[in-house]
């Protein structure tokens, strides 16, 4: 009895395989439709998408920059880590962060101006 049940199971699996192949080719058609849709996006929508992507790239760059600033200022100012920051460490960190945030402000304003020119 067990062999007959096993061969019936194999037949069912073989019958299902062509259906799976059809569905995978259907997704390729779906990708084609998505590509065709991308061509039908209006110039305004393209501009919006481009602006959104630029914003996300800028946000990621700022996040990475902030992480680097934190690491650099920590390395520069905290030579002997302890349970508390000394007054000189606090002052060093504040000045270091201020210097970088001033620089970031200039850079981001320049990026905005360049983005508006494009």
C-alpha positions as CSV (number, residue, x, y, z in Angstrom):
1,X,0.0,0.0,0.0
2,X,2.8,2.5,0.8
3,X,4.4,2.3,-2.6
4,X,1.2,3.1,-4.4
5,X,0.6,6.2,-2.2
6,X,4.2,7.3,-2.8
7,X,3.8,7.0,-6.6
8,X,0.5,8.9,-6.5
9,X,2.3,11.7,-4.6
10,X,5.0,11.9,-7.2
11,X,2.4,12.1,-10.0
12,X,0.7,15.0,-8.2
13,X,4.0,16.8,-7.8
14,X,4.9,16.4,-11.5
15,X,1.4,17.7,-12.4
16,X,2.0,20.8,-10.2
17,X,5.4,21.7,-11.7
18,X,4.1,23.0,-15.1
19,X,1.8,25.3,-13.2
20,X,4.7,26.7,-11.2
21,X,6.6,27.3,-14.4
22,X,3.7,29.2,-15.9
23,X,3.4,31.4,-12.8
24,X,7.1,32.3,-13.0
25,X,6.7,33.3,-16.6
26,X,3.7,35.3,-15.5
27,X,5.9,37.3,-13.1
28,X,8.3,38.0,-16.0
29,X,5.3,39.5,-17.8
30,X,4.5,41.5,-14.7
31,X,8.1,42.9,-14.8
32,X,7.6,43.8,-18.4
33,X,4.4,45.6,-17.4
34,X,6.2,47.4,-14.7
35,X,8.9,48.5,-17.2
36,X,6.2,49.6,-19.6
37,X,4.5,51.6,-16.8
38,X,7.8,53.3,-16.0
39,X,7.8,54.6,-19.5
40,X,4.3,56.0,-19.1
41,X,5.2,58.0,-15.9
42,X,4.6,61.7,-16.6
43,X,7.5,64.1,-16.4
44,X,6.1,65.6,-13.3
45,X,6.0,62.2,-11.6
46,X,9.5,61.5,-12.7
47,X,10.6,64.8,-11.2
48,X,8.9,63.9,-8.0
49,X,10.5,60.5,-7.8
50,X,13.9,62.0,-8.6
51,X,13.5,64.6,-5.9
52,X,12.4,61.9,-3.4
53,X,15.4,59.7,-4.2
54,X,17.7,62.7,-3.9
55,X,16.2,63.6,-0.5
56,X,16.7,60.0,0.7
57,X,20.3,59.9,-0.6
58,X,21.0,63.3,1.2
59,X,19.4,62.0,4.4
60,X,21.5,58.8,4.3
61,X,24.7,60.9,3.6
62,X,23.9,63.2,6.6
63,X,23.3,60.2,8.8
64,X,26.6,58.8,7.8
65,X,28.3,62.1,8.3
66,X,26.8,62.5,11.7
67,X,28.1,59.1,12.7
68,X,31.6,60.0,11.4
69,X,31.5,63.3,13.3
70,X,30.5,61.6,16.5
71,X,33.4,59.1,16.1
72,X,35.9,61.8,15.2
73,X,34.9,64.1,18.0
74,X,34.9,61.2,20.5
75,X,38.4,60.1,19.4
76,X,39.7,63.7,19.6
77,X,38.1,64.7,22.9
78,X,37.7,61.6,25.0
79,X,41.3,60.4,25.5
80,X,40.6,58.7,28.8
81,X,37.0,57.4,28.9
82,X,35.5,57.4,32.4
83,X,32.1,57.3,34.1
84,X,31.6,61.1,33.5
85,X,32.8,63.7,31.1
86,X,35.2,66.3,32.5
87,X,34.6,70.0,31.8
88,X,37.4,70.1,29.2
89,X,36.0,67.0,27.5
90,X,32.5,68.6,27.4
91,X,33.9,71.8,26.0
92,X,36.0,70.0,23.4
93,X,33.0,67.9,22.3
94,X,30.8,71.0,22.0
95,X,33.3,72.9,20.0
96,X,34.1,69.9,17.8
97,X,30.4,69.3,17.1
98,X,29.7,73.0,16.5
99,X,32.6,73.1,14.0
100,X,31.2,70.1,12.1
101,X,27.6,71.3,12.2
102,X,28.6,74.7,10.9
103,X,30.4,72.9,8.0
104,X,27.4,70.7,7.4
105,X,25.2,73.7,7.2
106,X,27.4,75.3,4.5
107,X,27.6,72.0,2.6
108,X,23.9,71.3,2.7
109,X,23.0,74.9,1.6
110,X,25.4,74.4,-1.3
111,X,23.8,71.1,-2.2
112,X,20.3,72.7,-2.1
113,X,21.5,75.5,-4.4
114,X,23.0,73.0,-6.8
115,X,19.9,70.9,-6.7
116,X,17.7,73.9,-7.6
117,X,20.0,74.7,-10.6
118,X,19.6,71.2,-12.1
